[in-house]
Amino acid sequence: MPIYEYQCNRCNEVFEIFHKIDEDCSVSCPKCLGPAKKLISATNFILKGSGFYVNDYPSKDRKEGRKAEKEASEKGSSSKSQEKRAEKKAEK
């Protein structure tokens, strides 16, 4: 059962009520017993893991771009490692 947030029309008190979705209820303020209206409030629903975001399903162009970046970084890292080896040999 969800928790609904209400605001009193008379005293502007904000309060929460726990009731069923299909339950027909007229809500009154617990402080002044005035009529209340339902508020739209943020939920605590969180999407975690893969499959929920745009970056989990990249387009064809983006896949190709990532592949090119990966290849470029691998080439760059292999040339750096060769330079380090050459420096070590020179030191000996």
PDB file of N, CA, C and O in Angstrom:
ATOM      1  N   MET A   1       0.830  -1.183   0.000  1.00  0.00           N
ATOM      2  CA  MET A   1       0.000   0.000   0.000  1.00  0.00           C
ATOM      3  C   MET A   1       0.877   1.251   0.000  1.00  0.00           C
ATOM      4  O   MET A   1       1.833   1.343   0.770  1.00  0.00           O
ATOM      5  N   PRO A   2       0.557   2.190  -0.846  1.00  0.00           N
ATOM      6  CA  PRO A   2       1.357   3.422  -0.930  1.00  0.00           C
ATOM      7  C   PRO A   2       1.021   4.427   0.172  1.00  0.00           C
ATOM      8  O   PRO A   2      -0.046   4.389   0.785  1.00  0.00           O
ATOM      9  N   ILE A   3       1.959   5.304   0.390  1.00  0.00           N
ATOM     10  CA  ILE A   3       1.778   6.402   1.333  1.00  0.00           C
ATOM     11  C   ILE A   3       1.487   7.647   0.510  1.00  0.00           C
ATOM     12  O   ILE A   3       2.245   7.990  -0.398  1.00  0.00           O
ATOM     13  N   TYR A   4       0.393   8.318   0.826  1.00  0.00           N
ATOM     14  CA  TYR A   4       0.014   9.523   0.105  1.00  0.00           C
ATOM     15  C   TYR A   4       0.247  10.741   0.979  1.00  0.00           C
ATOM     16  O   TYR A   4       0.076  10.699   2.198  1.00  0.00           O
ATOM     17  N   GLU A   5       0.639  11.820   0.332  1.00  0.00           N
ATOM     18  CA  GLU A   5       0.898  13.069   1.039  1.00  0.00           C
ATOM     19  C   GLU A   5      -0.246  14.040   0.745  1.00  0.00           C
ATOM     20  O   GLU A   5      -0.648  14.210  -0.406  1.00  0.00           O
ATOM     21  N   TYR A   6      -0.757  14.662   1.783  1.00  0.00           N
ATOM     22  CA  TYR A   6      -1.871  15.595   1.663  1.00  0.00           C
ATOM     23  C   TYR A   6      -1.521  16.928   2.311  1.00  0.00           C
ATOM     24  O   TYR A   6      -0.631  17.012   3.157  1.00  0.00           O
ATOM     25  N   GLN A   7      -2.247  17.978   1.892  1.00  0.00           N
ATOM     26  CA  GLN A   7      -2.098  19.300   2.503  1.00  0.00           C
ATOM     27  C   GLN A   7      -3.486  19.834   2.828  1.00  0.00           C
ATOM     28  O   GLN A   7      -4.396  19.792   2.000  1.00  0.00           O
ATOM     29  N   CYS A   8      -3.628  20.331   4.036  1.00  0.00           N
ATOM     30  CA  CYS A   8      -4.907  20.869   4.496  1.00  0.00           C
ATOM     31  C   CYS A   8      -5.200  22.188   3.782  1.00  0.00           C
ATOM     32  O   CYS A   8      -4.309  23.020   3.607  1.00  0.00           O
ATOM     33  N   ASN A   9      -6.458  22.372   3.372  1.00  0.00           N
ATOM     34  CA  ASN A   9      -6.869  23.605   2.698  1.00  0.00           C
ATOM     35  C   ASN A   9      -7.015  24.780   3.669  1.00  0.00           C
ATOM     36  O   ASN A   9      -6.921  25.938   3.264  1.00  0.00           O
ATOM     37  N   ARG A  10      -7.245  24.478   4.947  1.00  0.00           N
ATOM     38  CA  ARG A  10      -7.436  25.536   5.947  1.00  0.00           C
ATOM     39  C   ARG A  10      -6.123  25.977   6.593  1.00  0.00           C
ATOM     40  O   ARG A  10      -5.752  27.149   6.523  1.00  0.00           O
ATOM     41  N   CYS A  11      -5.424  25.029   7.223  1.00  0.00           N
ATOM     42  CA  CYS A  11      -4.230  25.394   8.007  1.00  0.00           C
ATOM     43  C   CYS A  11      -2.910  25.109   7.278  1.00  0.00           C
ATOM     44  O   CYS A  11      -1.839  25.358   7.833  1.00  0.00           O
ATOM     45  N   ASN A  12      -2.970  24.595   6.057  1.00  0.00           N
ATOM     46  CA  ASN A  12      -1.796  24.271   5.236  1.00  0.00           C
ATOM     47  C   ASN A  12      -0.864  23.232   5.862  1.00  0.00           C
ATOM     48  O   ASN A  12       0.307  23.155   5.492  1.00  0.00           O
ATOM     49  N   GLU A  13      -1.362  22.444   6.791  1.00  0.00           N
ATOM     50  CA  GLU A  13      -0.598  21.363   7.403  1.00  0.00           C
ATOM     51  C   GLU A  13      -0.379  20.264   6.357  1.00  0.00           C
ATOM     52  O   GLU A  13      -1.317  19.874   5.661  1.00  0.00           O
ATOM     53  N   VAL A  14       0.856  19.766   6.247  1.00  0.00           N
ATOM     54  CA  VAL A  14       1.174  18.672   5.329  1.00  0.00           C
ATOM     55  C   VAL A  14       1.295  17.398   6.163  1.00  0.00           C
ATOM     56  O   VAL A  14       1.983  17.371   7.184  1.00  0.00           O
ATOM     57  N   PHE A  15       0.613  16.341   5.711  1.00  0.00           N
ATOM     58  CA  PHE A  15       0.628  15.073   6.438  1.00  0.00           C
ATOM     59  C   PHE A  15       0.537  13.914   5.457  1.00  0.00           C
ATOM     60  O   PHE A  15       0.183  14.101   4.293  1.00  0.00           O
ATOM     61  N   GLU A  16       0.858  12.711   5.936  1.00  0.00           N
ATOM     62  CA  GLU A  16       0.853  11.514   5.103  1.00  0.00           C
ATOM     63  C   GLU A  16      -0.212  10.543   5.592  1.00  0.00           C
ATOM     64  O   GLU A  16      -0.485  10.445   6.788  1.00  0.00           O
ATOM     65  N   ILE A  17      -0.811   9.820   4.635  1.00  0.00           N
ATOM     66  CA  ILE A  17      -1.798   8.793   4.959  1.00  0.00           C
ATOM     67  C   ILE A  17      -1.460   7.550   4.146  1.00  0.00           C
ATOM     68  O   ILE A  17      -1.110   7.632   2.968  1.00  0.00           O
ATOM     69  N   PHE A  18      -1.571   6.421   4.787  1.00  0.00           N
ATOM     70  CA  PHE A  18      -1.263   5.118   4.210  1.00  0.00           C
ATOM     71  C   PHE A  18      -2.592   4.433   3.870  1.00  0.00           C
ATOM     72  O   PHE A  18      -3.320   4.015   4.770  1.00  0.00           O
ATOM     73  N   HIS A  19      -2.914   4.316   2.556  1.00  0.00           N
ATOM     74  CA  HIS A  19      -4.147   3.637   2.158  1.00  0.00           C
ATOM     75  C   HIS A  19      -4.016   3.040   0.776  1.00  0.00           C
ATOM     76  O   HIS A  19      -3.076   3.349   0.043  1.00  0.00           O
ATOM     77  N   LYS A  20      -4.958   2.183   0.419  1.00  0.00           N
ATOM     78  CA  LYS A  20      -4.948   1.489  -0.867  1.00  0.00           C
ATOM     79  C   LYS A  20      -5.170   2.468  -2.016  1.00  0.00           C
ATOM     80  O   LYS A  20      -5.744   3.542  -1.838  1.00  0.00           O
ATOM     81  N   ILE A  21      -4.705   2.071  -3.189  1.00  0.00           N
ATOM     82  CA  ILE A  21      -4.852   2.905  -4.385  1.00  0.00           C
ATOM     83  C   ILE A  21      -6.326   3.073  -4.748  1.00  0.00           C
ATOM     84  O   ILE A  21      -6.784   4.181  -5.029  1.00  0.00           O
ATOM     85  N   ASP A  22      -7.056   1.968  -4.739  1.00  0.00           N
ATOM     86  CA  ASP A  22      -8.455   2.007  -5.169  1.00  0.00           C
ATOM     87  C   ASP A  22      -9.416   2.420  -4.051  1.00  0.00           C
ATOM     88  O   ASP A  22     -10.627   2.468  -4.270  1.00  0.00           O
ATOM     89  N   GLU A  23      -8.908   2.710  -2.884  1.00  0.00           N
ATOM     90  CA  GLU A  23      -9.755   3.113  -1.764  1.00  0.00           C
ATOM     91  C   GLU A  23     -10.274   4.535  -1.978  1.00  0.00           C
ATOM     92  O   GLU A  23      -9.493   5.473  -2.140  1.00  0.00           O
ATOM     93  N   ASP A  24     -11.579   4.681  -1.976  1.00  0.00           N
ATOM     94  CA  ASP A  24     -12.192   6.003  -2.134  1.00  0.00           C
ATOM     95  C   ASP A  24     -12.309   6.631  -0.750  1.00  0.00           C
ATOM     96  O   ASP A  24     -13.078   6.172   0.095  1.00  0.00           O
ATOM     97  N   CYS A  25     -11.540   7.680  -0.539  1.00  0.00           N
ATOM     98  CA  CYS A  25     -11.576   8.280   0.790  1.00  0.00           C
ATOM     99  C   CYS A  25     -11.541   9.797   0.686  1.00  0.00           C
ATOM    100  O   CYS A  25     -10.845  10.373  -0.150  1.00  0.00           O
ATOM    101  N   SER A  26     -12.304  10.414   1.551  1.00  0.00           N
ATOM    102  CA  SER A  26     -12.223  11.861   1.680  1.00  0.00           C
ATOM    103  C   SER A  26     -11.351  12.112   2.913  1.00  0.00           C
ATOM    104  O   SER A  26     -11.686  11.691   4.020  1.00  0.00           O
ATOM    105  N   VAL A  27     -10.259  12.785   2.709  1.00  0.00           N
ATOM    106  CA  VAL A  27      -9.266  12.975   3.757  1.00  0.00           C
ATOM    107  C   VAL A  27      -9.485  14.311   4.434  1.00  0.00           C
ATOM    108  O   VAL A  27      -9.743  15.328   3.790  1.00  0.00           O
ATOM    109  N   SER A  28      -9.375  14.280   5.749  1.00  0.00           N
ATOM    110  CA  SER A  28      -9.466  15.525   6.515  1.00  0.00           C
ATOM    111  C   SER A  28      -8.208  15.678   7.355  1.00  0.00           C
ATOM    112  O   SER A  28      -7.571  14.693   7.731  1.00  0.00           O
ATOM    113  N   CYS A  29      -7.867  16.901   7.636  1.00  0.00           N
ATOM    114  CA  CYS A  29      -6.662  17.241   8.386  1.00  0.00           C
ATOM    115  C   CYS A  29      -6.739  16.701   9.812  1.00  0.00           C
ATOM    116  O   CYS A  29      -7.771  16.853  10.466  1.00  0.00           O
ATOM    117  N   PRO A  30      -5.675  16.075  10.307  1.00  0.00           N
ATOM    118  CA  PRO A  30      -5.698  15.579  11.682  1.00  0.00           C
ATOM    119  C   PRO A  30      -5.638  16.697  12.726  1.00  0.00           C
ATOM    120  O   PRO A  30      -5.993  16.478  13.884  1.00  0.00           O
ATOM    121  N   LYS A  31      -5.191  17.896  12.326  1.00  0.00           N
ATOM    122  CA  LYS A  31      -5.100  19.027  13.263  1.00  0.00           C
ATOM    123  C   LYS A  31      -6.419  19.780  13.409  1.00  0.00           C
ATOM    124  O   LYS A  31      -6.946  19.924  14.512  1.00  0.00           O
ATOM    125  N   CYS A  32      -6.950  20.263  12.267  1.00  0.00           N
ATOM    126  CA  CYS A  32      -8.140  21.123  12.320  1.00  0.00           C
ATOM    127  C   CYS A  32      -9.385  20.469  11.720  1.00  0.00           C
ATOM    128  O   CYS A  32     -10.457  21.074  11.720  1.00  0.00           O
ATOM    129  N   LEU A  33      -9.256  19.232  11.206  1.00  0.00           N
ATOM    130  CA  LEU A  33     -10.343  18.465  10.588  1.00  0.00           C
ATOM    131  C   LEU A  33     -10.902  19.119   9.327  1.00  0.00           C
ATOM    132  O   LEU A  33     -12.026  18.835   8.914  1.00  0.00           O
ATOM    133  N   GLY A  34     -10.093  20.007   8.713  1.00  0.00           N
ATOM    134  CA  GLY A  34     -10.491  20.638   7.458  1.00  0.00           C
ATOM    135  C   GLY A  34     -10.228  19.713   6.278  1.00  0.00           C
ATOM    136  O   GLY A  34      -9.512  18.722   6.413  1.00  0.00           O
ATOM    137  N   PRO A  35     -10.804  20.032   5.122  1.00  0.00           N
ATOM    138  CA  PRO A  35     -10.587  19.209   3.929  1.00  0.00           C
ATOM    139  C   PRO A  35      -9.135  19.329   3.452  1.00  0.00           C
ATOM    140  O   PRO A  35      -8.481  20.355   3.640  1.00  0.00           O
ATOM    141  N   ALA A  36      -8.654  18.250   2.831  1.00  0.00           N
ATOM    142  CA  ALA A  36      -7.262  18.234   2.368  1.00  0.00           C
ATOM    143  C   ALA A  36      -7.204  17.804   0.911  1.00  0.00           C
ATOM    144  O   ALA A  36      -8.088  17.106   0.413  1.00  0.00           O
ATOM    145  N   LYS A  37      -6.147  18.236   0.242  1.00  0.00           N
ATOM    146  CA  LYS A  37      -5.943  17.836  -1.156  1.00  0.00           C
ATOM    147  C   LYS A  37      -4.672  17.003  -1.243  1.00  0.00           C
ATOM    148  O   LYS A  37      -3.726  17.189  -0.478  1.00  0.00           O
ATOM    149  N   LYS A  38      -4.681  16.078  -2.198  1.00  0.00           N
ATOM    150  CA  LYS A  38      -3.546  15.192  -2.398  1.00  0.00           C
ATOM    151  C   LYS A  38      -2.422  15.956  -3.092  1.00  0.00           C
ATOM    152  O   LYS A  38      -2.666  16.704  -4.039  1.00  0.00           O
ATOM    153  N   LEU A  39      -1.196  15.766  -2.624  1.00  0.00           N
ATOM    154  CA  LEU A  39      -0.030  16.405  -3.223  1.00  0.00           C
ATOM    155  C   LEU A  39       0.717  15.425  -4.110  1.00  0.00           C
ATOM    156  O   LEU A  39       0.677  14.213  -3.898  1.00  0.00           O
ATOM    157  N   ILE A  40       1.385  15.961  -5.086  1.00  0.00           N
ATOM    158  CA  ILE A  40       2.268  15.147  -5.914  1.00  0.00           C
ATOM    159  C   ILE A  40       3.643  15.243  -5.285  1.00  0.00           C
ATOM    160  O   ILE A  40       4.225  16.325  -5.205  1.00  0.00           O
ATOM    161  N   SER A  41       4.155  14.121  -4.844  1.00  0.00           N
ATOM    162  CA  SER A  41       5.449  14.131  -4.164  1.00  0.00           C
ATOM    163  C   SER A  41       6.400  13.143  -4.814  1.00  0.00           C
ATOM    164  O   SER A  41       5.978  12.258  -5.558  1.00  0.00           O
ATOM    165  N   ALA A  42       7.672  13.299  -4.532  1.00  0.00           N
ATOM    166  CA  ALA A  42       8.710  12.427  -5.091  1.00  0.00           C
ATOM    167  C   ALA A  42       8.569  11.021  -4.517  1.00  0.00           C
ATOM    168  O   ALA A  42       8.173  10.844  -3.364  1.00  0.00           O
ATOM    169  N   THR A  43       8.892  10.046  -5.322  1.00  0.00           N
ATOM    170  CA  THR A  43       8.818   8.663  -4.872  1.00  0.00           C
ATOM    171  C   THR A  43      10.195   8.179  -4.460  1.00  0.00           C
ATOM    172  O   THR A  43      11.199   8.839  -4.731  1.00  0.00           O
ATOM    173  N   ASN A  44      10.243   7.046  -3.815  1.00  0.00           N
ATOM    174  CA  ASN A  44      11.520   6.448  -3.462  1.00  0.00           C
ATOM    175  C   ASN A  44      11.854   5.301  -4.401  1.00  0.00           C
ATOM    176  O   ASN A  44      12.638   4.418  -4.051  1.00  0.00           O
ATOM    177  N   PHE A  45      11.271   5.308  -5.578  1.00  0.00           N
ATOM    178  CA  PHE A  45      11.505   4.277  -6.584  1.00  0.00           C
ATOM    179  C   PHE A  45      12.817   4.560  -7.296  1.00  0.00           C
ATOM    180  O   PHE A  45      12.975   5.616  -7.908  1.00  0.00           O
ATOM    181  N   ILE A  46      13.764   3.620  -7.221  1.00  0.00           N
ATOM    182  CA  ILE A  46      15.084   3.818  -7.809  1.00  0.00           C
ATOM    183  C   ILE A  46      15.380   2.671  -8.764  1.00  0.00           C
ATOM    184  O   ILE A  46      15.208   1.502  -8.419  1.00  0.00           O
ATOM    185  N   LEU A  47      15.823   3.013  -9.957  1.00  0.00           N
ATOM    186  CA  LEU A  47      16.229   2.006 -10.934  1.00  0.00           C
ATOM    187  C   LEU A  47      17.732   1.783 -10.798  1.00  0.00           C
ATOM    188  O   LEU A  47      18.526   2.703 -10.990  1.00  0.00           O
ATOM    189  N   LYS A  48      18.108   0.558 -10.466  1.00  0.00           N
ATOM    190  CA  LYS A  48      19.529   0.245 -10.309  1.00  0.00           C
ATOM    191  C   LYS A  48      19.897  -0.876 -11.263  1.00  0.00           C
ATOM    192  O   LYS A  48      19.048  -1.674 -11.660  1.00  0.00           O
ATOM    193  N   GLY A  49      21.157  -0.927 -11.622  1.00  0.00           N
ATOM    194  CA  GLY A  49      21.639  -1.993 -12.487  1.00  0.00           C
ATOM    195  C   GLY A  49      21.642  -1.582 -13.937  1.00  0.00           C
ATOM    196  O   GLY A  49      21.319  -0.445 -14.282  1.00  0.00           O
ATOM    197  N   SER A  50      22.004  -2.509 -14.769  1.00  0.00           N
ATOM    198  CA  SER A  50      22.085  -2.189 -16.194  1.00  0.00           C
ATOM    199  C   SER A  50      20.723  -2.384 -16.849  1.00  0.00           C
ATOM    200  O   SER A  50      19.867  -3.108 -16.342  1.00  0.00           O
ATOM    201  N   GLY A  51      20.545  -1.728 -17.974  1.00  0.00           N
ATOM    202  CA  GLY A  51      19.321  -1.873 -18.733  1.00  0.00           C
ATOM    203  C   GLY A  51      18.319  -0.760 -18.559  1.00  0.00           C
ATOM    204  O   GLY A  51      17.267  -0.784 -19.198  1.00  0.00           O
ATOM    205  N   PHE A  52      18.606   0.223 -17.711  1.00  0.00           N
ATOM    206  CA  PHE A  52      17.646   1.278 -17.456  1.00  0.00           C
ATOM    207  C   PHE A  52      18.030   2.616 -18.070  1.00  0.00           C
ATOM    208  O   PHE A  52      17.218   3.541 -18.092  1.00  0.00           O
ATOM    209  N   TYR A  53      19.240   2.729 -18.560  1.00  0.00           N
ATOM    210  CA  TYR A  53      19.715   4.026 -19.008  1.00  0.00           C
ATOM    211  C   TYR A  53      20.070   3.996 -20.481  1.00  0.00           C
ATOM    212  O   TYR A  53      20.299   2.930 -21.052  1.00  0.00           O
ATOM    213  N   VAL A  54      20.115   5.158 -21.090  1.00  0.00           N
ATOM    214  CA  VAL A  54      20.427   5.291 -22.511  1.00  0.00           C
ATOM    215  C   VAL A  54      21.813   4.738 -22.804  1.00  0.00           C
ATOM    216  O   VAL A  54      22.027   4.113 -23.843  1.00  0.00           O
ATOM    217  N   ASN A  55      22.753   4.963 -21.900  1.00  0.00           N
ATOM    218  CA  ASN A  55      24.118   4.506 -22.163  1.00  0.00           C
ATOM    219  C   ASN A  55      24.261   2.991 -22.077  1.00  0.00           C
ATOM    220  O   ASN A  55      25.319   2.464 -22.423  1.00  0.00           O
ATOM    221  N   ASP A  56      23.238   2.275 -21.631  1.00  0.00           N
ATOM    222  CA  ASP A  56      23.274   0.818 -21.631  1.00  0.00           C
ATOM    223  C   ASP A  56      22.958   0.254 -23.016  1.00  0.00           C
ATOM    224  O   ASP A  56      23.280  -0.899 -23.302  1.00  0.00           O
ATOM    225  N   TYR A  57      22.345   1.041 -23.855  1.00  0.00           N
ATOM    226  CA  TYR A  57      22.007   0.616 -25.204  1.00  0.00           C
ATOM    227  C   TYR A  57      22.560   1.618 -26.210  1.00  0.00           C
ATOM    228  O   TYR A  57      21.795   2.384 -26.796  1.00  0.00           O
ATOM    229  N   PRO A  58      23.875   1.626 -26.420  1.00  0.00           N
ATOM    230  CA  PRO A  58      24.456   2.635 -27.310  1.00  0.00           C
ATOM    231  C   PRO A  58      24.079   2.410 -28.774  1.00  0.00           C
ATOM    232  O   PRO A  58      23.826   1.286 -29.205  1.00  0.00           O
ATOM    233  N   SER A  59      24.050   3.507 -29.518  1.00  0.00           N
ATOM    234  CA  SER A  59      23.749   3.434 -30.939  1.00  0.00           C
ATOM    235  C   SER A  59      24.946   2.838 -31.686  1.00  0.00           C
ATOM    236  O   SER A  59      26.018   2.647 -31.112  1.00  0.00           O
ATOM    237  N   LYS A  60      24.750   2.555 -32.941  1.00  0.00           N
ATOM    238  CA  LYS A  60      25.806   1.952 -33.757  1.00  0.00           C
ATOM    239  C   LYS A  60      27.012   2.893 -33.840  1.00  0.00           C
ATOM    240  O   LYS A  60      28.155   2.450 -33.722  1.00  0.00           O
ATOM    241  N   ASP A  61      26.757   4.191 -34.043  1.00  0.00           N
ATOM    242  CA  ASP A  61      27.844   5.169 -34.123  1.00  0.00           C
ATOM    243  C   ASP A  61      28.626   5.235 -32.809  1.00  0.00           C
ATOM    244  O   ASP A  61      29.852   5.345 -32.807  1.00  0.00           O
ATOM    245  N   ARG A  62      27.908   5.167 -31.713  1.00  0.00           N
ATOM    246  CA  ARG A  62      28.571   5.249 -30.411  1.00  0.00           C
ATOM    247  C   ARG A  62      29.424   4.005 -30.160  1.00  0.00           C
ATOM    248  O   ARG A  62      30.522   4.103 -29.612  1.00  0.00           O
ATOM    249  N   LYS A  63      28.916   2.833 -30.560  1.00  0.00           N
ATOM    250  CA  LYS A  63      29.692   1.593 -30.421  1.00  0.00           C
ATOM    251  C   LYS A  63      30.988   1.683 -31.219  1.00  0.00           C
ATOM    252  O   LYS A  63      32.056   1.296 -30.744  1.00  0.00           O
ATOM    253  N   GLU A  64      30.875   2.200 -32.437  1.00  0.00           N
ATOM    254  CA  GLU A  64      32.060   2.335 -33.284  1.00  0.00           C
ATOM    255  C   GLU A  64      33.044   3.339 -32.685  1.00  0.00           C
ATOM    256  O   GLU A  64      34.256   3.127 -32.737  1.00  0.00           O
ATOM    257  N   GLY A  65      32.531   4.425 -32.118  1.00  0.00           N
ATOM    258  CA  GLY A  65      33.377   5.427 -31.470  1.00  0.00           C
ATOM    259  C   GLY A  65      34.101   4.858 -30.268  1.00  0.00           C
ATOM    260  O   GLY A  65      35.286   5.129 -30.071  1.00  0.00           O
ATOM    261  N   ARG A  66      33.414   4.084 -29.472  1.00  0.00           N
ATOM    262  CA  ARG A  66      34.044   3.446 -28.305  1.00  0.00           C
ATOM    263  C   ARG A  66      35.139   2.481 -28.741  1.00  0.00           C
ATOM    264  O   ARG A  66      36.216   2.424 -28.149  1.00  0.00           O
ATOM    265  N   LYS A  67      34.835   1.730 -29.785  1.00  0.00           N
ATOM    266  CA  LYS A  67      35.812   0.760 -30.296  1.00  0.00           C
ATOM    267  C   LYS A  67      37.071   1.481 -30.774  1.00  0.00           C
ATOM    268  O   LYS A  67      38.187   1.031 -30.514  1.00  0.00           O
ATOM    269  N   ALA A  68      36.886   2.596 -31.469  1.00  0.00           N
ATOM    270  CA  ALA A  68      38.024   3.378 -31.961  1.00  0.00           C
ATOM    271  C   ALA A  68      38.818   3.964 -30.799  1.00  0.00           C
ATOM    272  O   ALA A  68      40.048   3.981 -30.841  1.00  0.00           O
ATOM    273  N   GLU A  69      38.137   4.443 -29.768  1.00  0.00           N
ATOM    274  CA  GLU A  69      38.816   4.979 -28.582  1.00  0.00           C
ATOM    275  C   GLU A  69      39.627   3.900 -27.885  1.00  0.00           C
ATOM    276  O   GLU A  69      40.757   4.137 -27.458  1.00  0.00           O
ATOM    277  N   LYS A  70      39.046   2.719 -27.773  1.00  0.00           N
ATOM    278  CA  LYS A  70      39.726   1.603 -27.124  1.00  0.00           C
ATOM    279  C   LYS A  70      40.993   1.222 -27.891  1.00  0.00           C
ATOM    280  O   LYS A  70      42.050   1.008 -27.298  1.00  0.00           O
ATOM    281  N   GLU A  71      40.870   1.141 -29.219  1.00  0.00           N
ATOM    282  CA  GLU A  71      42.028   0.788 -30.047  1.00  0.00           C
ATOM    283  C   GLU A  71      43.115   1.852 -29.937  1.00  0.00           C
ATOM    284  O   GLU A  71      44.299   1.522 -29.866  1.00  0.00           O
ATOM    285  N   ALA A  72      42.727   3.114 -29.923  1.00  0.00           N
ATOM    286  CA  ALA A  72      43.694   4.204 -29.815  1.00  0.00           C
ATOM    287  C   ALA A  72      44.396   4.169 -28.463  1.00  0.00           C
ATOM    288  O   ALA A  72      45.605   4.385 -28.385  1.00  0.00           O
ATOM    289  N   SER A  73      43.653   3.900 -27.411  1.00  0.00           N
ATOM    290  CA  SER A  73      44.279   3.855 -26.087  1.00  0.00           C
ATOM    291  C   SER A  73      45.194   2.648 -25.955  1.00  0.00           C
ATOM    292  O   SER A  73      46.225   2.728 -25.288  1.00  0.00           O
ATOM    293  N   GLU A  74      44.835   1.532 -26.579  1.00  0.00           N
ATOM    294  CA  GLU A  74      45.697   0.352 -26.542  1.00  0.00           C
ATOM    295  C   GLU A  74      47.001   0.610 -27.294  1.00  0.00           C
ATOM    296  O   GLU A  74      48.073   0.195 -26.853  1.00  0.00           O
ATOM    297  N   LYS A  75      46.902   1.287 -28.414  1.00  0.00           N
ATOM    298  CA  LYS A  75      48.105   1.628 -29.182  1.00  0.00           C
ATOM    299  C   LYS A  75      48.981   2.584 -28.389  1.00  0.00           C
ATOM    300  O   LYS A  75      50.203   2.442 -28.356  1.00  0.00           O
ATOM    301  N   GLY A  76      48.350   3.549 -27.759  1.00  0.00           N
ATOM    302  CA  GLY A  76      49.080   4.530 -26.967  1.00  0.00           C
ATOM    303  C   GLY A  76      49.748   3.884 -25.771  1.00  0.00           C
ATOM    304  O   GLY A  76      50.886   4.223 -25.445  1.00  0.00           O
ATOM    305  N   SER A  77      49.075   2.972 -25.117  1.00  0.00           N
ATOM    306  CA  SER A  77      49.646   2.323 -23.937  1.00  0.00           C
ATOM    307  C   SER A  77      50.760   1.374 -24.337  1.00  0.00           C
ATOM    308  O   SER A  77      51.719   1.216 -23.583  1.00  0.00           O
ATOM    309  N   SER A  78      50.669   0.732 -25.507  1.00  0.00           N
ATOM    310  CA  SER A  78      51.728  -0.173 -25.938  1.00  0.00           C
ATOM    311  C   SER A  78      52.988   0.616 -26.313  1.00  0.00           C
ATOM    312  O   SER A  78      54.100   0.149 -26.066  1.00  0.00           O
ATOM    313  N   SER A  79      52.830   1.800 -26.904  1.00  0.00           N
ATOM    314  CA  SER A  79      54.002   2.610 -27.242  1.00  0.00           C
ATOM    315  C   SER A  79      54.642   3.171 -25.982  1.00  0.00           C
ATOM    316  O   SER A  79      55.864   3.310 -25.924  1.00  0.00           O
ATOM    317  N   LYS A  80      53.840   3.498 -24.970  1.00  0.00           N
ATOM    318  CA  LYS A  80      54.379   3.980 -23.707  1.00  0.00           C
ATOM    319  C   LYS A  80      55.163   2.879 -23.013  1.00  0.00           C
ATOM    320  O   LYS A  80      56.231   3.128 -22.453  1.00  0.00           O
ATOM    321  N   SER A  81      54.628   1.648 -23.051  1.00  0.00           N
ATOM    322  CA  SER A  81      55.335   0.547 -22.403  1.00  0.00           C
ATOM    323  C   SER A  81      56.646   0.253 -23.126  1.00  0.00           C
ATOM    324  O   SER A  81      57.627  -0.125 -22.486  1.00  0.00           O
ATOM    325  N   GLN A  82      56.680   0.420 -24.450  1.00  0.00           N
ATOM    326  CA  GLN A  82      57.920   0.228 -25.202  1.00  0.00           C
ATOM    327  C   GLN A  82      58.943   1.298 -24.828  1.00  0.00           C
ATOM    328  O   GLN A  82      60.134   1.009 -24.723  1.00  0.00           O
ATOM    329  N   GLU A  83      58.479   2.536 -24.627  1.00  0.00           N
ATOM    330  CA  GLU A  83      59.376   3.619 -24.218  1.00  0.00           C
ATOM    331  C   GLU A  83      59.956   3.335 -22.837  1.00  0.00           C
ATOM    332  O   GLU A  83      61.140   3.581 -22.607  1.00  0.00           O
ATOM    333  N   LYS A  84      59.149   2.827 -21.921  1.00  0.00           N
ATOM    334  CA  LYS A  84      59.624   2.505 -20.583  1.00  0.00           C
ATOM    335  C   LYS A  84      60.672   1.396 -20.631  1.00  0.00           C
ATOM    336  O   LYS A  84      61.674   1.449 -19.918  1.00  0.00           O
ATOM    337  N   ARG A  85      60.436   0.396 -21.472  1.00  0.00           N
ATOM    338  CA  ARG A  85      61.413  -0.692 -21.619  1.00  0.00           C
ATOM    339  C   ARG A  85      62.739  -0.155 -22.148  1.00  0.00           C
ATOM    340  O   ARG A  85      63.811  -0.552 -21.691  1.00  0.00           O
ATOM    341  N   ALA A  86      62.650   0.749 -23.112  1.00  0.00           N
ATOM    342  CA  ALA A  86      63.875   1.320 -23.695  1.00  0.00           C
ATOM    343  C   ALA A  86      64.623   2.137 -22.637  1.00  0.00           C
ATOM    344  O   ALA A  86      65.853   2.108 -22.583  1.00  0.00           O
ATOM    345  N   GLU A  87      63.884   2.862 -21.801  1.00  0.00           N
ATOM    346  CA  GLU A  87      64.517   3.649 -20.727  1.00  0.00           C
ATOM    347  C   GLU A  87      65.212   2.746 -19.725  1.00  0.00           C
ATOM    348  O   GLU A  87      66.314   3.056 -19.272  1.00  0.00           O
ATOM    349  N   LYS A  88      64.578   1.620 -19.369  1.00  0.00           N
ATOM    350  CA  LYS A  88      65.165   0.682 -18.418  1.00  0.00           C
ATOM    351  C   LYS A  88      66.450   0.075 -18.984  1.00  0.00           C
ATOM    352  O   LYS A  88      67.432  -0.091 -18.261  1.00  0.00           O
ATOM    353  N   LYS A  89      66.439  -0.256 -20.280  1.00  0.00           N
ATOM    354  CA  LYS A  89      67.624  -0.831 -20.912  1.00  0.00           C
ATOM    355  C   LYS A  89      68.767   0.199 -20.920  1.00  0.00           C
ATOM    356  O   LYS A  89      69.930  -0.146 -20.709  1.00  0.00           O
ATOM    357  N   ALA A  90      68.414   1.459 -21.164  1.00  0.00           N
ATOM    358  CA  ALA A  90      69.425   2.514 -21.198  1.00  0.00           C
ATOM    359  C   ALA A  90      70.029   2.717 -19.801  1.00  0.00           C
ATOM    360  O   ALA A  90      71.219   3.008 -19.683  1.00  0.00           O
ATOM    361  N   GLU A  91      69.229   2.568 -18.756  1.00  0.00           N
ATOM    362  CA  GLU A  91      69.711   2.755 -17.394  1.00  0.00           C
ATOM    363  C   GLU A  91      70.689   1.649 -17.015  1.00  0.00           C
ATOM    364  O   GLU A  91      71.635   1.906 -16.271  1.00  0.00           O
ATOM    365  N   LYS A  92      70.490   0.435 -17.500  1.00  0.00           N
ATOM    366  CA  LYS A  92      71.366  -0.696 -17.155  1.00  0.00           C
ATOM    367  C   LYS A  92      72.667  -0.547 -17.854  1.00  0.00           C
ATOM    368  O   LYS A  92      73.550  -1.391 -17.701  1.00  0.00           O
TER     369      LYS A  92
END
